[in-house]
């Protein structure tokens, strides 16, 4: 990325603390592999449950669909709020204990879900699980950023996202296979999901945390030290988040177009497979070119996919559009985290990543609400609106390099 003279003065002096000049740009550290393995097992556990949860809540427990929406909305909102707090804590104290607490909370949430006999307990379980997700996310991403330089940060985040998403390929396949083996019963799957969740908790303790600079202010909450270009990126993320629907609505669209349970699960697996396969290459390209360019192309792909979701009337298109949507995710998810880490000084990295995650999460909740209200049985309108808005946003991002590219931090 290029530098703009006079803007964000002093950034260079506050970044790159502790950077290892001998580190090979192409080589990923031991920590990156362990953190990625932790995420793989946790996501495997979560994705065994993901296709099952709507059927368990509405079918086995007899709750109406509105309750399912309430559960997921509260869970996602809680996760978003927790991410902002945990990001700040990651700058003020050690990061590995926060990561361990987050993964442990998620595992406990899965235990509560397996034991649930009524929907209020499912609500408690999902909120506990999502609190764990919010608690672990920014500190984990800060650990990844600490173990990289700008030369290999994109590929490190890309590798992590690929491993995490591989769990989203393996998990639904395990769930679908076991669903057939146990005679179309949901509850055994909830207990089986505990196994990979507990493995992920155990692996956290193999992470070797490095010391990191402390923020200049020790106040529990502060955005001091976050440069203007970071806030511009957050503005883009905020606008995008307001039109980026939860994936459950994409699966609902696939169901409405005629795909059955097995078809929905398999097309979801195909989406995650594309996401997993492309995440690492996307990170490598972002290291060699620019985060902004890769992220902007990802928004273009998102726009094409969403317009397709809105305009198509055939179920067969889902086998093309959902993998295309997986390409968008690969081009933006890890790349945006690496971009945030590039733009801010080391001592406020956790805070910056936490705000980024929280803004994305809040946008997702808002987008799910307005898209649901505008659904009107088909989903045509919200998908077309979102696809159009993001096309304009991508054009602005790709055409305004001087507002977003800046000197990076180690």
C-alpha positions in Angstrom: 0.0 0.0 0.0 1.2 3.5 -0.7 1.7 6.3 1.9 0.0 9.7 2.0 2.3 12.4 3.3 1.3 14.3 6.3 -1.8 12.1 7.2 -1.9 10.0 10.3 1.4 11.5 11.5 3.4 9.4 13.9 1.9 6.1 12.8 5.3 4.7 11.7 6.7 5.4 15.1 4.0 3.4 16.9 3.9 0.4 14.7 6.0 -2.7 14.1 7.0 -3.2 17.7 8.6 -6.5 18.1 8.7 -7.4 14.4 11.2 -10.2 13.6 13.3 -9.1 10.5 14.4 -12.7 10.0 10.8 -14.0 9.6 10.2 -15.4 6.1 7.2 -13.8 4.3 6.2 -17.1 2.9 6.4 -19.0 6.2 3.6 -19.2 8.7 4.5 -19.6 12.4 3.6 -22.5 14.7 1.0 -20.3 16.4 -0.9 -19.7 13.1 -1.2 -23.5 12.6 -2.4 -24.1 16.1 -4.9 -21.2 16.1 -6.2 -22.5 12.7 -6.6 -26.0 14.1 -8.5 -24.7 17.1 -10.9 -22.9 14.8 -11.3 -25.9 12.6 -12.5 -28.1 15.5 -14.8 -25.4 16.9 -16.4 -24.7 13.6 -16.8 -28.4 12.9 -18.8 -28.6 16.2 -20.8 -25.5 15.3 -21.6 -26.6 11.8 -22.8 -30.0 12.9 -25.5 -28.1 14.8 -26.2 -25.3 12.2 -28.5 -27.2 9.8 -30.1 -29.0 12.7 -31.0 -26.1 15.0 -34.1 -24.8 13.1 -35.6 -28.3 12.9 -34.8 -29.1 16.6 -36.3 -25.8 17.9 -39.5 -25.8 15.7 -40.0 -29.6 15.4 -38.8 -31.3 18.5 -39.4 -28.5 21.0 -42.5 -27.1 19.2 -41.5 -23.5 19.2 -42.9 -21.2 16.4 -40.5 -19.7 13.8 -40.7 -16.3 15.4 -39.0 -17.8 18.5 -36.1 -19.1 16.3 -35.7 -15.6 14.9 -35.6 -14.2 18.4 -33.0 -16.7 19.6 -30.7 -16.1 16.7 -31.2 -12.3 16.8 -30.4 -12.1 20.5 -27.4 -14.4 20.1 -25.9 -12.5 17.3 -26.5 -9.2 19.0 -24.8 -10.4 22.1 -21.8 -11.7 20.2 -21.4 -8.3 18.5 -21.4 -6.4 21.8 -18.9 -8.8 23.3 -16.5 -8.4 20.4 -16.0 -4.7 21.1 -15.3 -5.4 24.8 -13.0 -8.3 24.2 -11.0 -6.4 21.6 -10.2 -3.7 24.1 -9.4 -6.3 26.8 -7.0 -7.9 24.4 -4.9 -4.7 24.3 -4.9 -4.3 28.1 -4.0 -7.8 29.2 -2.9 -11.2 28.0 -4.7 -12.6 25.0 -4.6 -16.4 25.3 -6.7 -16.5 28.5 -9.4 -14.5 26.7 -9.3 -16.9 23.8 -9.4 -20.0 26.1 -12.4 -18.5 28.0 -14.2 -17.8 24.7 -13.8 -21.3 23.4 -14.7 -22.8 26.8 -17.9 -20.7 26.9 -18.9 -21.9 23.4 -18.3 -25.5 24.4 -20.5 -25.0 27.5 -23.2 -23.5 25.3 -23.2 -26.6 23.2 -23.6 -28.7 26.3 -26.6 -26.6 27.4 -28.1 -27.0 23.9 -27.7 -30.8 24.0 -29.6 -30.9 27.3 -32.3 -28.4 26.4 -35.9 -29.5 26.9 -37.6 -26.2 26.1 -36.8 -23.2 23.9 -35.7 -20.8 26.7 -32.8 -23.2 27.5 -31.9 -23.1 23.8 -31.9 -19.3 24.0 -29.5 -19.5 27.0 -27.4 -22.0 25.2 -27.1 -19.9 22.0 -26.4 -16.7 23.9 -23.7 -18.5 25.9 -22.2 -19.9 22.7 -22.2 -16.5 21.0 -20.7 -14.8 24.0 -17.9 -17.2 23.7 -17.5 -16.4 20.0 -17.5 -12.7 20.7 -15.0 -13.1 23.6 -12.4 -15.2 21.6 -12.6 -13.5 18.1 -10.7 -10.2 18.4 -8.0 -11.6 20.8 -7.4 -14.6 18.5 -7.2 -12.3 15.5 -4.7 -10.1 17.4 -2.5 -13.1 18.1 -2.5 -13.9 14.4 -1.6 -10.3 13.6 1.2 -10.3 16.2 2.8 -13.4 14.6 2.9 -11.8 11.1 4.3 -8.9 9.2 2.6 -6.9 6.4 4.4 -9.2 3.9 2.6 -12.4 5.1 -0.4 -11.1 7.1 -2.9 -11.7 4.3 -1.9 -15.3 3.8 -1.9 -16.0 7.5 -5.5 -14.7 7.9 -6.4 -16.5 4.7 -5.0 -19.8 6.0 -6.9 -19.3 9.2 -10.1 -18.6 7.4 -9.6 -21.6 5.2 -9.0 -23.9 8.2 -12.0 -22.5 10.0 -14.2 -22.9 7.0 -13.0 -26.4 6.4 -14.8 -27.1 9.6 -18.0 -25.7 8.0 -17.5 -28.3 5.2 -16.8 -31.3 7.5 -19.4 -30.4 10.1 -22.6 -30.4 8.0 -21.4 -33.6 6.3 -20.9 -35.3 9.6 -24.3 -34.1 10.8 -26.1 -35.3 7.6 -24.4 -38.7 7.8 -25.1 -39.2 11.5 -28.7 -38.0 11.0 -29.2 -40.9 8.6 -27.3 -43.4 10.9 -29.3 -42.5 14.1 -32.7 -42.8 12.3 -33.5 -39.1 11.6 -33.0 -38.1 15.3 -31.6 -34.6 16.1 -30.6 -34.9 19.8 -27.7 -37.3 19.3 -26.1 -34.9 17.0 -26.2 -32.2 19.7 -24.2 -34.5 22.0 -21.7 -35.6 19.3 -20.9 -31.9 18.5 -19.5 -31.6 22.0 -16.5 -33.8 21.1 -14.8 -31.4 18.6 -15.7 -28.4 20.7 -13.8 -29.9 23.7 -10.8 -30.7 21.4 -10.7 -27.1 20.4 -10.6 -25.9 24.0 -7.7 -28.3 24.8 -5.6 -27.1 21.8 -5.9 -23.4 22.9 -3.3 -24.1 25.6 -0.7 -25.0 23.0 -0.7 -21.4 21.8 2.5 -19.4 22.7 1.5 -15.8 23.4 4.1 -13.1 22.7 4.2 -9.9 24.8 2.6 -6.9 23.1 2.9 -3.1 23.7 0.3 -1.6 26.0 -2.0 1.3 24.9 -0.9 4.8 26.0 -4.1 5.0 28.0 -5.3 2.3 30.3 -8.9 3.4 30.4 -11.3 0.4 30.0 -12.6 1.9 26.7 -10.7 4.2 24.4 -10.3 4.7 20.6 -7.2 6.8 21.0 -4.5 6.0 18.4 -6.9 4.7 15.7 -6.1 6.7 12.5 -8.5 8.3 10.1 -8.0 5.7 7.4 -9.1 3.0 9.8 -12.3 4.9 10.5 -12.9 5.2 6.7 -12.6 1.5 6.4 -15.0 1.0 9.3 -17.5 3.3 7.5 -17.3 1.0 4.4 -17.8 -2.0 6.7 -20.8 -0.4 8.4 -22.6 0.5 5.2 -21.9 -3.0 3.8 -23.1 -4.7 7.0 -26.5 -3.0 6.7 -27.2 -4.9 3.4 -25.3 -8.2 4.1 -28.0 -10.7 5.3 -27.4 -13.7 7.6 -26.6 -16.9 5.7 -29.9 -18.4 7.0 -31.8 -16.2 4.6 -29.7 -17.5 1.7 -30.6 -21.0 2.7 -34.2 -20.0 3.0 -34.1 -18.7 -0.5 -32.7 -22.0 -1.7 -35.5 -23.9 0.1 -38.1 -21.6 -1.4 -36.7 -22.3 -4.9 -37.3 -26.0 -4.4 -34.2 -27.6 -2.7 -35.0 -30.2 0.0 -33.2 -30.7 3.3 -30.3 -32.7 1.8 -30.1 -30.3 -1.1 -29.9 -27.2 1.2 -27.2 -28.9 3.3 -25.1 -29.9 0.2 -25.3 -26.5 -1.5 -24.3 -25.0 1.9 -21.3 -27.4 2.0 -20.4 -26.3 -1.5 -20.5 -22.7 -0.5 -18.1 -23.4 2.4 -15.8 -25.5 0.2 -15.4 -22.6 -2.2 -14.8 -20.3 0.7 -12.2 -22.6 2.2 -10.3 -23.3 -1.1 -10.1 -19.6 -2.1 -9.3 -18.0 1.3 -5.6 -18.6 1.3 -5.0 -17.6 -2.4 -7.0 -14.4 -1.7 -4.7 -13.6 1.3 -1.6 -14.2 -0.8 -2.9 -11.9 -3.5 -3.7 -9.2 -0.9 -0.1 -9.4 0.3 1.3 -8.9 -3.2 -1.2 -6.3 -4.5 -3.4 -4.4 -1.9 -6.1 -5.3 0.6 -8.3 -2.6 -0.9 -8.2 -4.1 -4.4 -9.0 -7.7 -3.2 -11.7 -6.5 -0.9 -13.3 -4.3 -3.6 -13.3 -7.2 -6.1 -15.0 -9.3 -3.3 -17.8 -6.7 -3.1 -18.3 -6.9 -6.8 -18.7 -10.7 -6.6 -21.1 -10.2 -3.7 -23.2 -7.8 -5.8 -23.4 -10.2 -8.7 -24.3 -13.1 -6.4 -27.0 -11.1 -4.6 -28.6 -9.8 -7.8 -28.6 -13.4 -8.9 -30.4 -14.6 -5.7 -33.0 -11.9 -6.3 -33.6 -12.3 -10.0 -33.5 -16.1 -10.4 -36.5 -18.4 -10.3 -34.8 -21.7 -10.7 -33.3 -23.9 -7.9 -30.5 -25.0 -10.2 -29.0 -21.5 -10.0 -28.3 -22.1 -6.3 -25.5 -24.6 -7.3 -23.8 -21.7 -9.1 -24.7 -18.7 -7.0 -23.8 -20.0 -3.5 -20.3 -21.1 -4.6 -19.9 -17.6 -6.2 -21.0 -16.2 -2.8 -18.3 -18.3 -1.2 -15.8 -16.6 -3.4 -16.9 -13.2 -2.1 -16.5 -14.4 1.5 -13.0 -15.7 0.7 -12.0 -12.4 -0.9 -13.2 -10.2 2.1 -13.3 -12.1 5.4 -9.6 -12.7 6.2 -8.4 -9.8 4.0 -10.5 -7.3 5.9 -8.9 -8.4 9.2 -5.4 -8.2 7.8 -6.3 -4.7 6.4 -7.4 -3.6 9.9 -4.2 -4.9 11.4 -2.2 -3.1 8.7 -3.8 0.3 9.4 -3.4 0.6 13.2 -0.5 0.7 15.6 0.3 -2.6 17.4 -0.8 -1.4 20.9 -4.4 -0.8 19.7 -4.7 -3.7 17.4 -7.2 -5.7 19.6 -9.4 -2.6 20.0 -9.4 -2.0 16.2 -10.2 -5.7 15.4 -13.0 -5.7 18.1 -14.7 -2.6 16.7 -14.5 -4.0 13.2 -16.1 -7.3 14.3 -18.7 -5.5 16.3 -19.7 -3.2 13.5 -20.0 -6.1 11.1 -22.1 -8.1 13.6 -24.5 -5.3 14.4 -25.0 -4.6 10.6 -25.8 -8.3 10.1 -28.5 -8.2 12.8 -30.0 -5.0 11.2 -29.8 -6.5 7.7 -31.6 -9.6 8.8 -34.4 -7.6 10.4 -35.2 -5.4 7.4 -34.7 -8.1 4.9 -37.1 -10.3 6.8 -39.7 -7.5 6.8 -39.2 -6.9 3.1 -39.2 -10.6 2.2 -42.8 -10.9 1.1 -42.6 -14.6 0.4 -39.9 -14.5 -2.3 -36.9 -12.4 -1.2 -36.6 -10.8 -4.6 -36.7 -7.2 -3.4 -34.2 -7.3 -0.5 -31.6 -9.2 -2.6 -31.9 -6.8 -5.5 -31.7 -3.7 -3.2 -28.6 -5.1 -1.5 -26.9 -6.2 -4.7 -27.4 -2.7 -6.1 -26.1 -0.8 -3.0 -23.0 -3.0 -2.8 -22.2 -2.4 -6.5 -22.1 1.3 -5.9 -20.0 0.8 -2.7 -17.5 -1.4 -4.6 -17.1 1.3 -7.3 -16.4 3.9 -4.6 -13.9 1.7 -2.8 -12.0 0.7 -6.0 -11.9 4.2 -7.3 -10.8 6.0 -4.2 -7.4 4.6 -3.4 -6.0 7.7 -1.9 -8.6 7.7 0.9 -8.0 4.1 2.0 -4.4 3.1 1.2 -1.8 4.1 3.7 1.5 3.2 5.3 1.1 -0.2 7.0 2.1 -1.3 10.5 4.0 -4.4 11.4 
